[in-house]
Amino acid sequence: MGLGSTAKKLQTVVDMADKLYTKLSELKTQLQETQDTVEGTNERVDAIDRELAEQRALLDAIADEQGIDTDAVLDDVAATDDGREDATAVDGSD
C-alpha cells in the first residue's frame, strides 16, 4: 500500500468525521429547539390550567348564588354525552 492510498483513506475518514460533526450539530440544534418548544408548551398549559381553575371557581360561586346544583348539572351532561356516544357507536354517525 502506497503513501497516496493511505492519504486518500485518511482524507475519506476526515470527510466522514466532518459530515458526522455537522450532522451532530444539526441534531443538537433541533434538540434544543424541541426542548424550548416543550418548555413553552408546558408554561402555556400551566397558565391554561390556572385560568380554568379560576373560571371553575367563579362558575361554582355563581351557581351557588343562584341555587344551582353543579354536581347534578354535570351528571346530566355526562349522561347526555354517554347517550350520544352509544348512538354514534350504533349508527356510525357523529
C-alpha positions as CSV (number, residue, x, y, z in Angstrom):
1,M,0.0,0.0,0.0
2,G,1.5,3.3,-1.1
3,L,1.5,6.6,0.7
4,G,-1.1,8.0,-1.8
5,S,-3.7,5.4,-0.9
6,T,-3.1,6.0,2.8
7,A,-3.6,9.7,2.4
8,K,-6.8,9.1,0.3
9,K,-8.2,6.8,3.0
10,L,-7.2,9.3,5.7
11,Q,-9.0,12.1,3.8
12,T,-12.1,9.8,3.5
13,V,-12.1,9.4,7.3
14,V,-11.7,13.1,7.8
15,D,-14.6,13.8,5.4
16,M,-16.8,11.3,7.2
17,A,-15.9,12.8,10.6
18,D,-16.7,16.3,9.2
19,K,-20.1,15.1,8.0
20,L,-20.8,13.4,11.3
21,Y,-19.8,16.6,13.2
22,T,-22.1,18.7,11.0
23,K,-25.0,16.2,11.5
24,L,-24.5,16.1,15.3
25,S,-24.5,19.9,15.4
26,E,-27.8,19.9,13.4
27,L,-29.3,17.4,15.8
28,K,-28.1,19.4,18.8
29,T,-29.8,22.5,17.4
30,Q,-33.0,20.5,16.7
31,L,-33.0,19.0,20.2
32,Q,-32.6,22.5,21.8
33,E,-35.5,23.8,19.7
34,T,-37.6,20.8,20.7
35,Q,-36.7,21.4,24.4
36,D,-37.6,25.1,24.1
37,T,-40.9,24.2,22.4
38,V,-41.7,21.7,25.2
39,E,-40.9,24.2,27.9
40,G,-43.1,26.9,26.2
41,T,-45.9,24.4,25.8
42,N,-45.7,23.4,29.5
43,E,-45.8,27.1,30.5
44,R,-48.9,27.6,28.3
45,V,-50.6,24.5,29.7
46,D,-49.9,25.6,33.3
47,A,-51.4,29.0,32.5
48,I,-54.5,27.5,31.0
49,D,-54.9,25.1,34.0
50,R,-54.7,28.1,36.3
51,E,-57.2,30.1,34.3
52,L,-59.5,27.1,34.1
53,A,-59.4,26.6,37.8
54,E,-60.2,30.3,38.3
55,Q,-63.1,30.1,35.9
56,R,-64.4,26.9,37.6
57,A,-64.3,28.7,41.0
58,L,-66.2,31.7,39.6
59,L,-68.8,29.4,38.0
60,D,-69.2,27.5,41.2
61,A,-69.7,30.7,43.1
62,I,-72.3,32.0,40.7
63,A,-74.1,28.6,40.7
64,D,-74.2,28.6,44.5
65,E,-75.5,32.1,44.5
66,Q,-78.3,31.1,42.0
67,G,-79.0,27.9,43.9
68,I,-77.9,25.6,41.1
69,D,-76.6,22.1,41.9
70,T,-73.5,21.9,39.8
71,D,-73.0,18.2,40.5
72,A,-76.4,17.4,39.2
73,V,-75.8,19.5,36.1
74,L,-72.5,17.7,35.4
75,D,-74.2,14.4,35.9
76,D,-76.9,15.3,33.4
77,V,-74.2,16.4,30.9
78,A,-72.3,13.2,31.4
79,A,-75.5,11.1,30.9
80,T,-76.3,13.0,27.7
81,D,-72.8,12.6,26.4
82,D,-72.9,8.8,27.2
83,G,-76.2,8.6,25.3
84,R,-74.7,10.3,22.3
85,E,-71.7,8.0,22.3
86,D,-73.9,5.0,22.4
87,A,-76.0,6.3,19.5
88,T,-72.8,7.1,17.5
89,A,-71.4,3.6,18.1
90,V,-74.7,2.0,16.8
91,D,-75.3,4.0,13.7
92,G,-71.7,5.2,13.0
93,S,-72.7,8.9,12.6
94,D,-71.2,11.8,14.5
